Amino acid sequence: MEWTPEAIKAEMDYRQEALREDARRAREYYRHGGKQRSWWHRVTHRHEPEGPAGQQAA
């Protein structure tokens, strides 16, 4: 797959939006009294966002 400037920008925008959504969820969780998980729990229980339809890992 060849990366065009438009494809790179779209990928960066997608990942940035995913990071913003994750930060929003974390702020909301802690604001409502959630406790912070250990680093090990965060590493082993990751919830990756689903990619857009049509994109698959190689």
Beta strands, then each sheet from edge to edge (+ up, - down):
end
